[in-house]
Amino acid sequence: MLKTRIISALVGLPLLFLVLIKGGALLTFSLVALSILGLNEFYNATKNIGIRPFKIFGYLSAIFLYLIFDKIKFAEIDLFVALSMLLFLLFLTNKKYTLKDYAVTLMGIVYIPLLFLYIQKIRCLPHGLYTVWLVFIVSWITDTFAYFTGKFLGNHKLAPDLSPKKTVEGAIGGLLGSTLASFLFVWIFPQTNMTPYEALIVGSFGSLIAQAGDLVASFIKRNCYIKDFGNVIPGHGGILDRFDSILFASPFVYFIFKYFL
């Protein structure tokens, strides 16, 4: 399993570098693809508990979000309200859907394409070419350090009802790894326009939020009686298994740089 995870990373990291450095249409296309694949995983998971989400509306909403990304001036909450009202009207015309189906359909749109959108928003910031890497550093360094720290030092369960393998020691190791990695990244690349000490704050709090995203995904999987969301990424599972912490870390990094730095 570990060997497969490493091979997948060696293949995926160059693609990630290409997409984030190039930006523009390539980044937009990649985020749309990830959003649709992630939505499909999420909606399929909820079928296990008798929910029938309006899948096509979710997919079209993901495409719509990115098509109008550079043309809208209103806040995400306004877009959320508009999509919610439209979806509710569509559900009223079809008696086979329930209120739960409506809620899960809308939750998928907010949870996946709307949160993925913040990667695009970060990339468009003045120093976005460098800042966007902090999202992945915070998330994946946390995941890596938490895995190995928990494997060798973990004794105290963090959230056994959600994820039996996660430990308190692993969570602390992930936090320390993220904090150190963020500090080093900003020290090496001052183009982020932040001090290494500010990086310590972003790395530490970002790690906590990334781990919260991981636990949210575990909560969904546990309630839908599945082990992984999919198998599209060998050794890692589905899109949501690999990007669950990214989904939470990206809005955090965006708001920090947009309003505080």
Secondary structure, DSSP 8 states (H G I E B T S, - for coil): -HHHHHHHHHHHHHHHHHHHHH-HHHHHHHHHHHHHHHHHHHHHHHHTTT----HHHHHHHHHHHHHSTTT--S-HHHHHHHHHHHHHHHHHT-TT--HHHHHHHHHHHIIIIIHHHHHHHHHTSTTHHHHHHHHHIIIIIHHHHHHHHHHHH--SEEETTTEEEEEHHHHHHHHHHHHHHHHHHHHH-GGG-S-HHHHHHHHHHHHHHHHHHHHHHHHHHHHHT-S-S--SBTTTBSHHHHHHHHHHHHHHHHHHHHHT-
